[in-house]
């Protein structure tokens, strides 16, 4: 695909499509379409729209935006188009946190203790953050990008194996984890939306400030050093942003794959831009991708729902396969 689109035009299109998708999501229910103005006269219908449909749709967009931003940061940091937000072990850590919580307490609200009060969301977030910390410890800091990448892979495999052992040891854990593993936006409320919006605003601001560092890293680490880039602090901040964005999204919507991987690829297929625009557009594209998958998950077999993680895998994987076929046809140029 020729990279002819203007970044400003593409960002405007993504914003309009995202707003349209949120409006459509607010009007989509199990019984069909119901625009918000038709729900005004009925207090019950308005409550369903305001407390369930609207925060779910907005949460799907914000969660996808966090994953898209984290994916763009990961690909820029590691200079690898196959890097995704879960590369540092955050996904496996979140899964292990949820598995430990369910195996100990079974989600019971009658058990006392700070860990129980933390809930599944807190357990997933803590597991994701602790997995990234373990990756940093194993990599002995952020001085070597390749060592950090390998450490993330190792941590992901080991924590995934522990999670599988817990599932075998306590079969009831797997039943409780299915929704988390497949990803779901159905339980996102206003509190989760506000939290994700706050984290997205902070991460996006810091990421845009780090855009020049990512531009310098594309020229190589030696060149970046010669340009005066403090590599160790820059890497640490980038890793922290990836962990915060990914951990927040995973804690609220579960493990949803391919969004963070596919969104930056989609942007690069349409524009050629510096990391300032790449980060912004990847954020908007990630939000739109997950929102589109959520709408399809709710509408394809209504009134039942498909797991949104299944659709993101199909959509994201299908798009990447299409990109690969075009690269093969053009001799490596998509």
Secondary structure by P-SEA (a helix, b strand, c coil): ccccccaaaaaaaaaaaaaaaaaaaaacccccccccccccccaaaaaaaacccaaaaaaaaaaaaaaaaaaaaaaaaaccccccccccaaaaaaaaaaaaaaaacccccccccccccccaaaaaaaaaaaaaaaaaaaacccccaaaaaaaaaaaaaaaaaaaaaaaaacaaaaaaaccccccccccccaaaaaaaaaaaaaaaaaaaaaaaaaaaaaacaaaaaaaccaaaaaaaaaaaaaaaaaaaaaaccccccaaaaaaaaaaaacccccaaaaaaaaaaaaaaaaaaaaaaaacccccccccaaaaaaaaaaaaaaaaaaaaaaacccc
